[in-house]
Amino acid sequence: MGPRKQWSQIQLENALEAINEGQSQRAASKEFKVPRRTLKRYLNNGLSEKRLGRPSILSVQQERDFVQRIKRYCEVGLPLTPKLVRRQMFKYCQKHSQPI
């Protein structure tokens, strides 16, 4: 397995545009230095941005809400520990019917 994330979003967009204009996936991969498998995945799934790791279980808005909740604990003076944050996340997910 080679190094990960050695290309930029601009390179990806240029490669996808070249493919849409008729260039082969192999040639676009070599020219723009984006892995061929990555190009294939973006073409098949229509993904708009690259992501590493597991997909998030919370939406962006839910993450913001949770951050505000944690900030309130700081304002009140409660010490933030990893255990407290995990417990609050568990409660938040239960309240909003999010699978964990």
C-alpha positions in Angstrom: 0.0 0.0 0.0 1.4 3.4 -1.0 1.4 6.7 0.8 -2.0 8.3 1.3 -3.3 11.7 0.4 -0.4 12.8 -1.8 -2.7 14.8 -4.1 -4.7 18.0 -3.7 -8.4 18.7 -4.3 -7.4 20.8 -7.4 -5.5 17.9 -8.9 -8.5 15.6 -8.4 -10.9 18.1 -10.0 -8.6 18.6 -13.0 -8.3 14.9 -13.4 -12.0 14.4 -13.3 -12.5 17.2 -15.8 -10.0 15.6 -18.1 -11.8 12.3 -17.9 -15.1 13.9 -18.7 -13.5 15.5 -21.7 -12.5 12.1 -23.0 -9.1 11.4 -21.5 -8.6 7.9 -20.2 -8.6 7.2 -16.5 -5.1 5.8 -16.7 -3.7 8.8 -18.5 -5.4 11.3 -16.2 -4.1 9.4 -13.2 -0.5 9.6 -14.4 -0.8 13.3 -15.6 -2.4 14.6 -12.4 -0.8 12.2 -9.9 -4.1 11.0 -8.5 -4.5 7.2 -7.9 -6.6 5.5 -10.6 -8.7 3.8 -7.9 -9.5 7.2 -6.3 -10.6 8.6 -9.7 -12.8 5.5 -10.3 -14.4 5.9 -6.9 -15.2 9.6 -7.4 -16.6 8.8 -10.9 -18.8 6.0 -9.6 -20.0 7.6 -6.4 -20.1 11.2 -7.4 -18.2 12.2 -4.3 -17.4 15.9 -4.0 -14.6 15.9 -1.5 -12.0 13.5 -0.2 -12.4 12.0 3.2 -10.1 9.8 5.3 -11.2 7.5 8.1 -14.7 6.5 9.2 -17.7 8.4 8.2 -19.1 10.7 10.9 -22.3 9.6 12.6 -23.3 13.2 13.4 -24.2 15.9 10.9 -22.3 19.1 11.0 -25.1 20.9 12.8 -25.3 18.1 15.4 -21.5 18.4 16.0 -21.9 22.2 16.5 -24.7 21.6 19.0 -22.6 19.1 20.9 -19.6 21.5 21.0 -21.9 24.2 22.4 -23.1 21.7 25.1 -19.4 20.9 26.1 -18.6 24.7 26.1 -21.5 25.2 28.6 -19.8 22.7 30.9 -16.6 24.8 30.8 -18.5 28.0 31.5 -20.1 26.5 34.5 -16.7 25.3 35.7 -17.0 21.6 35.4 -13.6 20.0 34.6 -13.6 18.3 31.2 -12.3 14.8 31.2 -12.4 12.3 28.4 -14.8 10.2 30.4 -17.2 13.1 30.8 -17.1 13.9 27.1 -17.7 10.3 26.1 -20.6 10.1 28.6 -22.2 13.3 27.2 -21.8 12.1 23.6 -23.5 8.8 24.5 -26.4 10.8 26.1 -26.6 13.1 23.1 -26.7 10.2 20.7 -29.5 8.5 22.7 -31.5 11.7 22.9 -31.2 12.3 19.1 -31.7 8.6 18.2 -28.3 8.3 16.7 -26.7 4.9 16.4 -23.4 4.5 18.1 
